[in-house]
Structures are given as C-alpha cells and as structure tokens.
Amino acid sequence: MKHETLMLQGLFASCLLVCTLVLGAMLTVRPIPTQPAGTDAAHALVASTNSCGASDRGAACPLPRG
C-alpha cells in the first residue's frame, strides 16, 4: 500500500510541475508582430493572383519575382 501511495504522490507532483511549466510558458509568451494586410507586397500579391488567367484552366499562377 505504501508503494502505491508513493507512486501516486510522484505522479501528482510531476503533473503539477508540467501544468505549472505550461501555464508559465503561456503567460510569458511574446506575440510576434506581423505586417498589416494593407502593405504594398500584399496588394501586389492580390493583383497578380486575380489577374492570372491560368486558374480557369486548373493551372497554378506563377508568383511575381522581386
């Protein structure tokens, strides 16, 4: 009986440690800033994909270089 109690206490301690570490990681994470959708690169990408006539035939449109 004592062996099972020690095993359960060890499992509880390890689960508590893992939960604490995960919660700490979630609370201290810093979000990565992203570019807003209204940038020139986004406009060029939308314009190039909308003007491609190959999508009507099922082919992929080439991306602009630059």
C-alpha positions as CSV (number, residue, x, y, z in Angstrom):
1,M,0.0,0.0,0.0
2,K,2.8,2.4,0.8
3,H,4.4,1.8,-2.7
4,E,1.2,2.8,-4.5
5,T,0.8,5.9,-2.3
6,L,4.4,7.0,-3.2
7,M,3.7,6.3,-6.9
8,L,0.5,8.4,-6.9
9,Q,2.2,11.2,-5.0
10,G,5.1,11.2,-7.5
11,L,2.6,11.3,-10.4
12,F,0.7,14.1,-8.8
13,A,3.9,16.1,-8.3
14,S,5.1,15.6,-11.9
15,C,1.7,16.5,-13.3
16,L,1.6,19.6,-11.2
17,L,5.1,20.6,-12.3
18,V,4.2,20.1,-16.0
19,C,1.0,22.1,-15.7
20,T,2.9,24.9,-13.9
21,L,5.5,25.0,-16.6
22,V,2.9,25.0,-19.4
23,L,0.9,27.8,-17.7
24,G,4.0,29.8,-17.2
25,A,5.0,29.4,-20.8
26,M,1.6,30.6,-21.9
27,L,1.6,33.6,-19.7
28,T,5.1,34.8,-20.6
29,V,5.0,34.3,-24.4
30,R,5.5,37.4,-26.5
31,P,3.5,37.6,-29.8
32,I,5.4,38.2,-33.0
33,P,4.4,41.4,-34.7
34,T,3.1,40.9,-38.2
35,Q,2.7,43.3,-41.1
36,P,-0.7,44.8,-41.7
37,A,-2.6,43.5,-44.7
38,G,-2.6,46.8,-46.4
39,T,1.1,46.8,-47.4
40,D,2.4,47.1,-51.0
41,A,3.5,43.5,-51.1
42,A,0.0,42.3,-50.2
43,H,-1.5,44.5,-52.9
44,A,0.9,43.2,-55.5
45,L,0.2,39.6,-54.5
46,V,-3.6,40.1,-54.7
47,A,-3.3,41.9,-58.0
48,S,-1.1,39.1,-59.5
49,T,-3.4,36.3,-58.4
50,N,-6.6,38.0,-59.5
51,S,-5.2,38.8,-63.0
52,C,-3.9,35.3,-63.7
53,G,-6.0,33.6,-66.5
54,A,-4.4,30.2,-65.9
55,S,-6.5,29.5,-62.8
56,D,-9.5,29.0,-65.2
57,R,-7.8,26.0,-66.7
58,G,-6.7,24.5,-63.4
59,A,-3.1,25.5,-63.7
60,A,-1.2,27.4,-60.9
61,C,-0.3,31.0,-61.5
62,P,3.4,31.9,-61.3
63,L,4.3,34.2,-58.4
64,P,5.9,37.6,-59.3
65,R,9.6,37.8,-58.6
66,G,11.0,40.7,-56.7
